[in-house]
Amino acid sequence: MDMGYIKKKIIIVFVLFLGTLITLSVYNLKTKGVFFGQQRKLPIYSVDTKDKKIAISFDASWGDDRTDDILKILDKYNAKATFFIVGAWIDQYPDKLKTMYEKGHEIGNHSNKHPIMTTISKENMIEEIAATDAKIMSVTGQGTALFRCPSGEYNNLVIETVEATNHYCIQWDVDSIDWKEQGLDIEFNRIIKKTKPGSILLFHNDAKYTPENLPRILEYLKGEGYTFVKISDLIYKNNYYINVQGKQIKK
């Protein structure tokens, strides 16, 4: 056999192998350890349950013009929700936070200034969480047990840090994408098609169509037999694991 041909094949195989290693290494850096022995950590996206319970959540990061309407609708349907609040929003609307709390809704921590958590240091993450907890405590008299990452961005260090501050890290599995304001029916259909027992639904307090859509969504899901609970009443507090889809499963 021609030695030149053999050398050529060896070089091709080596280049392909090297390329694969580089690709895996880059992916590993982005995901903080899917490969090479370190398992990627996940927040809670949903809960494994046969009960038709779901949790509605709102992120309050900026703007206030639709918050009162949302609270009135939730009152009308006797539905409790979880509001993830940014500290800078509390600075502007402490009275709205107080109203949410007094109406029996759950308050979660959504950072102080809405940074992308994967781009800041561990110390800054802790400061972001602590500052918002202090602001919430000053208004409601209580701290928080839940944290949601701004823009949903996380890695292993973020989740480890959040858990070290005694917070459950909460994501969502049903996204209205209401902030894009694509239209009533688009957002409505997106929600009802994806909701299932144990789902966590995501809305925003300042989205254009959410106050108009919320009654439709609540009525439809109630008609399907769903009940609406706060996230802390949906998730398992201990003896659970989180699968690769981010679903919290009881051991």
C-alpha atoms as one frame of an Amber mdcrd trajectory, in Angstrom:
protein
   0.000   0.000   0.000   1.216   3.494  -0.828   2.795   5.051   2.296   1.764
   8.531   1.160  -1.866   7.443   1.051  -1.625   5.975   4.581  -0.076   9.158
   5.955  -2.796  11.192   4.309  -5.523   9.071   5.941  -3.833   9.340   9.336
  -3.670  13.129   9.035  -7.358  13.326   8.071  -8.399  11.159  11.024  -6.240
  13.217  13.389  -7.696  16.507  12.141 -11.247  15.184  12.548 -10.482  13.950
  16.062  -8.888  17.275  17.002 -11.868  19.165  15.629 -14.251  17.061  17.701
 -12.239  17.711  20.867 -12.232  21.457  20.231 -15.994  21.466  19.625 -16.662
  19.547  22.831 -14.327  21.821  24.782 -16.065  24.979  23.585 -19.485  23.503
  24.389 -18.206  22.423  27.761 -17.118  25.960  28.584 -20.490  27.374  27.597
 -22.490  24.851  29.607 -20.112  24.633  32.561 -19.404  20.974  32.336 -21.771
  18.768  30.400 -18.747  16.786  29.311 -15.593  15.666  31.064 -17.272  14.557
  34.266 -19.168  17.619  35.437 -22.930  17.462  35.099 -24.798  20.572  34.068
 -27.063  21.946  36.786 -30.595  23.041  35.927 -33.185  25.273  37.563 -36.743
  24.041  38.104 -38.658  24.357  34.833 -41.712  22.346  35.876 -42.902  19.740
  38.357 -43.768  16.100  37.768 -47.284  15.623  39.142 -50.517  13.933  38.163
 -52.533  16.699  39.848 -53.771  19.376  37.453 -51.963  22.132  39.300 -50.082
  24.912  37.547 -48.308  28.086  38.653 -48.719  31.448  36.935 -45.756  33.795
  37.256 -45.033  37.378  36.253 -41.673  39.091  35.942 -41.738  42.730  37.038
 -38.583  44.387  35.781 -39.710  47.775  34.472 -42.982  49.573  33.804 -46.171
  49.599  35.828 -49.044  50.619  33.568 -50.690  47.165  33.497 -49.949  45.841
  36.999 -53.219  47.068  38.538 -55.267  45.448  35.758 -53.448  42.131  36.238
 -54.068  42.176  39.987 -57.776  42.911  39.475 -58.107  40.005  37.033 -56.357
  37.608  39.405 -58.721  38.759  42.168 -61.757  38.195  39.965 -60.752  34.594
  39.252 -59.436  33.968  42.769 -56.093  32.970  41.276 -52.850  33.407  43.174
 -49.665  34.080  41.226 -45.941  34.435  41.852 -44.322  37.780  41.011 -40.565
  37.887  40.461 -39.505  41.428  41.286 -36.396  43.401  40.319 -35.044  45.606
  43.094 -34.896  48.667  40.849 -38.624  48.176  40.154 -39.331  48.192  43.885
 -37.539  51.554  44.140 -40.144  52.997  41.767 -43.248  51.083  42.836 -43.046
  49.992  46.488 -46.805  50.478  46.816 -47.448  47.965  44.023 -45.253  45.389
  45.728 -47.146  45.942  48.971 -50.463  45.434  47.164 -49.254  42.189  45.548
 -48.203  40.854  48.921 -51.353  41.940  50.735 -53.512  40.253  48.099 -51.805
  36.950  48.907 -49.538  36.607  45.900 -46.066  35.150  46.259 -43.039  37.394
  45.883 -39.860  36.062  44.291 -36.420  37.624  43.801 -35.450  38.633  40.253
 -32.146  40.404  41.073 -31.563  44.064  41.864 -30.595  45.561  38.503 -31.456
  42.711  36.094 -27.886  41.774  35.060 -27.080  38.702  33.003 -25.957  36.527
  35.897 -23.510  34.480  33.823 -21.444  37.618  33.180 -20.903  38.756  36.770
 -18.855  37.404  39.664 -20.169  35.161  42.404 -19.812  38.043  44.860 -21.896
  40.306  42.638 -24.553  37.606  42.277 -24.851  37.391  46.053 -25.066  41.181
  46.288 -27.808  41.287  43.629 -29.904  38.729  45.491 -29.268  40.201  48.945
 -30.098  43.773  47.874 -33.461  42.746  46.435 -34.329  40.559  49.412 -33.627
  43.536  51.679 -35.930  45.767  49.618 -38.698  43.162  49.616 -38.259  42.662
  53.359 -38.567  46.414  53.968 -41.971  46.455  52.222 -43.489  43.075  53.117
 -41.641  42.089  56.280 -40.578  38.820  54.635 -37.660  37.606  52.564 -37.941
  35.301  49.548 -37.451  31.608  48.868 -37.465  31.757  45.063 -35.093  33.328
  42.548 -35.476  33.685  38.793 -32.470  34.529  36.638 -32.815  37.686  34.546
 -33.473  36.759  30.908 -33.401  33.111  32.026 -29.602  32.997  31.679 -27.728
  30.624  33.982 -24.806  28.241  34.309 -23.553  25.936  37.066 -22.006  28.743
  39.098 -25.207  30.772  38.980 -27.344  27.869  40.198 -24.869  26.913  42.909
 -24.758  30.518  44.123 -28.535  30.900  44.098 -28.942  27.685  46.084 -26.240
  28.802  48.527 -28.386  31.859  49.323 -31.245  29.492  50.287 -33.322  30.124
  47.177 -34.856  27.672  44.743 -33.845  28.633  41.220 -37.023  28.813  39.123
 -37.386  28.824  35.345 -40.551  28.054  33.335 -41.762  25.525  30.771 -44.599
  27.588  29.242 -43.571  30.975  27.887 -46.205  33.423  26.654 -43.434  35.491
  25.005 -45.834  38.357  25.708 -43.010  40.897  25.720 -42.816  40.554  21.938
 -46.461  41.667  21.701 -47.185  39.440  18.700 -50.956  39.372  19.164 -53.746
  38.071  21.403 -54.451  34.785  19.665 -50.802  33.907  19.119 -50.034  34.308
  22.818 -53.248  32.561  23.916 -52.657  29.519  21.705 -49.012  29.335  22.739
 -50.065  29.029  26.383 -52.924  26.542  26.091 -51.020  24.211  23.752 -48.043
  23.851  26.091 -49.643  23.859  29.544 -49.737  20.532  31.367 -49.922  19.387
  35.005 -47.015  20.873  36.942 -46.319  23.661  34.445 -44.880  27.037  35.379
 -46.233  29.791  33.105 -44.315  32.986  32.352 -45.848  36.438  31.744 -44.663
  40.013  32.228 -46.449  42.744  34.139 -45.911  45.340  31.388 -46.831  43.321
  28.259 -49.463  44.849  25.985 -51.831  41.909  25.487 -51.472  40.107  28.826
 -54.325  41.874  30.723 -56.688  41.163  27.837 -55.524  37.583  27.405 -55.350
  36.621  31.064 -59.127  36.141  31.581 -59.320  33.941  28.465 -56.411  31.860
  29.668 -57.728  31.503  33.214 -61.222  30.593  32.035 -59.968  28.061  29.510
 -57.552  26.329  31.870 -60.081  26.338  34.714 -62.535  24.690  32.318 -59.904
  22.030  31.653 -59.780  21.249  35.368 -56.629  23.153  36.316 -56.115  24.928
  39.623 -53.730  27.851  40.028 -51.193  27.755  42.855 -48.150  29.719  43.911
 -44.829  28.246  42.830 -43.847  27.444  46.424 -47.031  25.383  46.692 -46.229
  23.550  43.454 -42.582  22.574  43.841 -41.115  19.849  46.055 -38.995  21.215
  48.896 -36.892  18.102  49.489 -36.291  14.513  48.338 -36.388  15.355  44.637
 -34.162  15.420  41.601 -34.274  17.451  38.397 -34.170  15.558  35.114 -32.527
  16.693  31.864 -35.657  18.639  30.873 -35.569  20.611  34.127 -38.574  18.760
  35.550 -38.559  18.362  39.313 -39.321  14.742  40.215 -40.100  13.352  43.663
 -37.788  10.572  44.811
